[in-house]
């Protein structure tokens, strides 16, 4: 019986430790005037915005929460940037026009329908445009900028 209790205690401790270390893992790197690495906790501590939108890759409209890209750029001192190079975990790369982030509520989405987005669900960070509110955004040029599994943002010189 004692062996089972110890095994259970070890299992629970391992799960808690893994969760804690995952929260401290760098999920987004920014390269610009001031390079910075962000954990999920860092991004969650920034002011959050919710958008409700459909996408070409999801069924129906969902609620997404995350940091407004324009607020993120202000936080890192890159509000004057024109273009960002966004790179995903799989090394897919695309450009994001900063003017779009100033005109629309483009977010760095961290959750979908109240649940943190996993890598299997386009997370941990997904650049999302509010396409349902602005149908003019529902075209391939914007679709390609809606990069999921975002790993890094770099100011294009």
Helices and strands as residue ranges (DSSP letters): H 2-23, E 26-31, E 36-39, H 40-45, E 49-53, E 62-68, H 69-75, E 83-88, E 93-97, H 98-103, E 107-112, E 115-116, G 119-121, E 126-128, G 135-137, H 140-143, E 150-155
